[in-house]
Amino acid sequence: MATRESMKQWIVEYLNSSGGRGSPRDVSKYVWEKYESELKSSGDLLYTWQYDIRWAAQKLRNEGVLKSVNGRRDLPWELN
């Protein structure tokens, strides 16, 4: 079953496979394509996952895994 914490792993997984950076849209597309069935079987997470993936990205920034975007929405997500 998918959780918000799972999304942190999925973000890092995608970024590792794409040269260390990617747009939030590309990350979301990857997550949906690869983990759709897990999201659908995770109850209410199905309805909040796009918000939750951004939450997970912020947690990864706070942990130093992702580079800071300094509040900008036009920057890609990038591994430190």
TAGISUL-V349873 format. One record per residue. N is the residue number from 1. RES is the residue in three letters. PHI is phi as a letter, one per 30 degrees, with the letter a starting at -180 (* if undefined). Layout:
n	res	phi
N	RES	PHI
N	RES	PHI
This chain:
n	res	phi
1	MET	*
2	ALA	d
3	THR	b
4	ARG	e
5	GLU	d
6	SER	e
7	MET	d
8	LYS	d
9	GLN	d
10	TRP	d
11	ILE	d
12	VAL	d
13	GLU	e
14	TYR	d
15	LEU	d
16	ASN	d
17	SER	d
18	SER	b
19	GLY	i
20	GLY	j
21	ARG	a
22	GLY	a
23	SER	d
24	PRO	e
25	ARG	d
26	ASP	d
27	VAL	d
28	SER	d
29	LYS	d
30	TYR	d
31	VAL	d
32	TRP	d
33	GLU	d
34	LYS	c
35	TYR	b
36	GLU	e
37	SER	d
38	GLU	d
39	LEU	d
40	LYS	d
41	SER	c
42	SER	c
43	GLY	i
44	ASP	d
45	LEU	e
46	LEU	e
47	TYR	c
48	THR	b
49	TRP	d
50	GLN	d
51	TYR	d
52	ASP	d
53	ILE	d
54	ARG	d
55	TRP	e
56	ALA	d
57	ALA	d
58	GLN	d
59	LYS	d
60	LEU	d
61	ARG	d
62	ASN	d
63	GLU	d
64	GLY	i
65	VAL	d
66	LEU	c
67	LYS	d
68	SER	d
69	VAL	c
70	ASN	h
71	GLY	i
72	ARG	d
73	ARG	c
74	ASP	c
75	LEU	c
76	PRO	d
77	TRP	d
78	GLU	b
79	LEU	d
80	ASN	d
